[in-house]
Amino acid sequence: MRTALVIGTGLIGTSAALALAQRGVTVHLTDHDPEQARTAAALGAGTDESPTAPVDLAVVAAPPAHVAATLADAMRRGLARGYLDVASVKGGPRRELEALGLDLSAYIGSHPMSGREKSGPLAATGDLFEGRPWVLTPTRDTDTEVLNLALELVSHCRAVPVVMDADAHDRAVALVSHMPHLVSSLVAARLEHAEEAAVRLCGQGIRDVTRIAASDPRMWIDILSANPGPVADLLTDVAADLDETVQALRALQASDEAKRREGTTGIEDVLRRGNAGQVRVPGKHGSAPRVYETVAVLIDDQPGQLARIFADAGAAGVNIEDVRIEHATGQQAGLVQLMVEPKAVPVLTSALRERGWALRQ
């Protein structure tokens, strides 16, 4: 691939353009908002000048509701040898294109499974997709050359290609992305009118659960409008589980011991099912989940503290597998939780204590 056209310079489009430009591809940028395309160009994602000849690959990074119309316009104008979209829903846009009577041999649907809570070109990074799954949904009509161009794009973005049927993809993302986002929003909505004294008690748990609720509602309306059926089906199942959990909690308030035991069994069941589901979430780099142990370090909220901890861990020959930071309420201090291999715990704790760090047991 030597040339590409990115249509839509938001977070995903600009991130893909940055990755391509960094690997020597000549990237042309266009957007319904010319200022956004100019911003992406200024970031080094390419040029906002129109190509003078058909490019190798056109990447449509428009909202799901506009993907089919944008693709159809680009294909009718002959802007590229191959066409690809990065919308989070795949079945609907393809059916729209088929209804328009277009030759879809030059088109392949795709969905990079990566993103951020922020949107727009200023949130984009060239490594956004690194190590992340990138779904491709070819059909029997897809030209081999177009599939190869798509695989080359995924390679340039250092993502991991995953081939799926379009409708199977839509059911899968409803489960692992769209439904969880709504559940996160429902939990976060409980905080909107909560008493300030209660909100001040928020810890890492509520931050983890509500993090994705910070995303742009307009973007998510577009996404959910394109995949409402599978998401509604999943939320129906969640609602049934919630009803049973509420009944179990009410039973725990009963004076009858048998009722309380019934309630305990119900709560234990949902918690154990949660354990079983969580274990199936892929671990680091998409590998099987691994069990790490936590070394908790108390730090002051000052510049350079994290850098010092990582440097001291590195000097001790310990790899930090993951890290979390919990800020102390009302204090300029926090707790850094370092996740490491179990065998590394004695080495790390000893090294950190020698260097003056305060550890929490």
N, C-alpha and C positions, 0 to 999 in steps of 0.2 A: 504494500500500500504506500503510494507516494503522496496522494492528495485526499482530502476529506472535506466535507461540508457539514458543519454542526448547526442544525436548525433548532434554536431554543437555547439560550445561554444562561440558564439558571444554575443551580448547584450541580446537577448531574451532567448537563451538557458541557458546562465550562470545565468541570473536573476531567471529563473524557478528553476534551480539547487540549487541556494542559498536558495530560499524559501523552497524547499523540504528538504534540508539538515538541515535547521534551525528547522524543525518539525520532525526530527528523522529518515527521510528516508535515506537509504544507496544509494548514488548516484554515478554512474560510468559515466565518461566523456570521450568522444572521439571526434576528429576533424580531418579534412584532414590536418590541421597544428598542429602537436603534441605539439608545443610550446604554442599554444593558449590554448590547453586543460590543459597543465601544469600550465599556468597562472591562469586559472579558478580554478584549484585544490588548488593552493596557496592562493586563495582568500577565501577558505572555502566552495567551491561549491560541493565538493566531491573528488573522487579519479580518477586519470587517468589510473588506472589499469583496465584491462578488467574483466568483471564478469565471474565467473566460472560456472554459471548456468543461465538459462533464468530468466530475471528480471520480475517484475510485469508489468511495463510499459516502453516502449521505446518512447522517445520524440524526434522527428526529427525536428531540428531547422536549416534546410538548406535553401538556397535561393529557391524561387519557381521553377526555372528551373531545380533544382536538387532534388526536394522533391520526385518525383515518383521513380527515380532510387535508391535513398538512402533508401526509404521505402521498395522497392522490394528486395534489397539486404538484409536488416535486417530481413524481413519476411521469405525469403528463408533460411536464416541461423538459424531461430528459436530463435532469441535473446530475445524474450519477450512473455508474455501472451497477451498483448495488445499493439497496436501501434497507435500513435497520431502524427500529425504534427502541426506546429504553423505558417505555411506560411500565408501570407496576401491575398492569392487567393486560392479558394477552389475547384471550378468546374474543372479546368484544370487538376490538379494533380490526382483527383479521376478518371477522364476519362482515363488518362494515365495508371493508375493502372488496370482499368478494361480491357484496351486493352492488357495488359500483361497477362491476364487470371488468376490473383491472387484471392484467396479467401479473400474477404474483410470483413468478419464477425468480424475479430479481429482488424479492423482499424476504426478510427473515425477522421475526419478532425476537426481542431480547429483553432481559430485565436484570440489571446489576443489583445484587442484594446488598446495597450499602447506601448510607445517607447520613444526614445530620439533622439536629433539631432546627438549625438555621437554614435559610434558603437564599437564593440569589448568587450571582457570580463572586461576590466578595467572600462567600463562605466556602468556595471551591478550593480543592487541593489536588495536585497531580497524583497523589498516592491514596486517594479516597477508596479506590477499589482493590488495593493491594491485598492479596490473600483471601478476598471475599468471593463467594459464588457469583457467577454471572450466568443466568439461565438463557439458553437459546432454544427457540421453539420452531425448528424447521419442519417442513412437511415434505411429502413426496414430490411436490412441485418445485421445491427450492433448488435453484442451480447450485452445483458444487462450488463454482467460483464464488458465489455470494456467501455460502457457508464458510469458505476459506477466508474471505474478507472479514467476516464476523469473528472468526477464531483469531485472526491477526489483531483485530481491535482488542479483544479480550487479553491477548498476550501482551500487547503494548501497555495495557492498563494493569498488568500483573495480577489479573484476577484468575479465578478457576472456572473453566467452562463446565456447565451442567446442561445436558440436553433433556428436555421434557416436552410432553404434549401440552398445548396451550391451556386447555381446560383443567388439566391436572395441576398445572402451575397456579392457576387462579384459586383453586381449592386450597393449595398448599400455602400461598401467601395470606389467604384469609385466616388460616390457622396460626401462622407464625408471625404475622405482621399486622394485618388489618384489625382483627378481633382484639389482640392485646393492646393496640393503640386506644381503642374505644374503652376497654376496661381501665386502662391507665387514666384516661380522661374522666371516667366515672368516679374513680377514687379521688382524683385531684379536685373534682367539683365539690366534694364534701368539705374541702378546706376553704372554699370561697367566702363563706359567711361564718366560719368557725371563730370562736373567741380567740383573741390574740394570745392569751395565756396558754391555750392549747397548742396553737401553731408554733409557739416558741419552743415547744418540746420536740419538734420534728428532729428525727435522727436519720441515720443512713438508710434505714429500711424504707421509710416513706419517700426519701429522695430517689431510691432505686425504682420504686413502684411508679412514681409520677414523672420521672425524667422525660419520657417521650411525649407526655401530655403538653410539653412546651412547644410542640411543632405548630406550624402555620395552619390554622383551621381551614383557610380557603383551599390550600393544597389538598388537605385530607378530604374535603367535601368532593373534590374532583376524583380522588382515588376511590372513595367509598361508593360514589355514584356509579362507577364503572364495574363494581363487584359486589352489589348489595346482597344478592341471594345467598352465596356461600357464607358471608359474614353473619347474616341474619340467622342462618341455620345453626352456626356455632354459638351465637349468643342465646339462642333458644335452649341449647344444652347447658350453657353456663347458668341461665336463669333457673333451670330445673335443679341444678346443683345448689344454687343459692337458696332456693326454697327449702330443700332438704337440710341445709346447714342451719338456716334460721330455726326450723323446727327442732333440730338437735340442741341448739343453744337454749331455746325455750324450755326444752325438757330438762336441761341442767338446773333450771330454777325451781323445778317441781319439788314438792315435799316428799313424794313417793320415791323410795330408793330404786325401784325397778325402772321408773321413768328416767331417773338420773343416769342409771347405767346405760339405758338406751341412748340417751343424749351423748354420753361419753363415747359410745361405740360409733355414733354418727360422725362426731368431730374427728375421732381417730381415723376413720375411714377416709375422709376428705384430705386430711393431712398426709396420710400414707400414700394416697393416690398422687398427691402433689409431689411427694418425694420421688415416686416412681417416674413421673413425667419429667421432673427436673433433671434426673440422672441421664435422660436421653438427649438433653441439649448438648450439642458438640462443644468440646473443650477448645483449648488454645490451638490456633491454626486449623480449626475444623477437625482435629483429631478426637479420639475418644476422650471423654472427661477423665481427669485425673484428680486425685485427692491431694490437696496441698495443706500445709499447716501455716498458721498465722503468727507472725512476730509483730507485736504492737509496740510502737515507739511514740513517746510523748514528744511533741515539738512545739516551739514557739512560732507564731505566725510572722516570720521574718524572712527576707530574701535569702536564698541560698541554702535553706535547711534541707529541702528535698535533694538538692544536688549533693550535699555532704553525705546524706544517708546512702544514696546510690553509690557514691564513690567509695564509701567505707565498706559497703557490701561487696563491691567489685574487688576491692583490695583483699578482702577475705576469701575471694574465689567463689562467691555465692551469686547465683543468678536469681533475680527477682522475677517470678513468674507472673505476678499480678500485684496491683497496689490499689488501696482505697484510702481515702482521707475523710475522717469524721471531725468536723469542727466543733469545738466546745462552745456551748451556748453562753453568750455574754462575756467570753474571754478571748484574748488574742493568743489562742493556743489550739492545738488539735491532736488527733491521734492518727498516726499513719500505720495502716495495717499492711504488712509486707507478706505476700503469699509465696512460700518457698517449698521445695521438696522436703519431706519429713527429715531425711538424713542431714539436711543443711541447717536445721534449727539450732543444734548446739553450737555449731561453728559461728553462725550469724549472731546469736545472742551473746556469745563470749566476745566476739569482735566489737560489737556495738557498745557493750558495757565498758570495754577497755578504752574506747574512744569517748566515753563520757555521756553516752545516750541513756535516758531514763526509759526503761522498759516496763510495760504493764503486763503483769502475770495473767 
